[in-house]
């Protein structure tokens, strides 16, 4: 069964330079490619497991809608957490 993180990895391999996320806050536009998003979420998932969290653990976020929010959420999902 595919999940969002598996799809992200597939797209990142096929189209690493294609824009995945755009954030237009504080008067500036930031973009993140699928390749960068894949690498950032892999690192984030590793940090979560290194901190002792395990697949199945629940994580709660309070963060404004931004690139950082989405990379954090995808890191959690990639590590098997909810």
Order of alpha helices (4+ residues) and beta strands (2+ residues): alpha-beta-beta-alpha-alpha
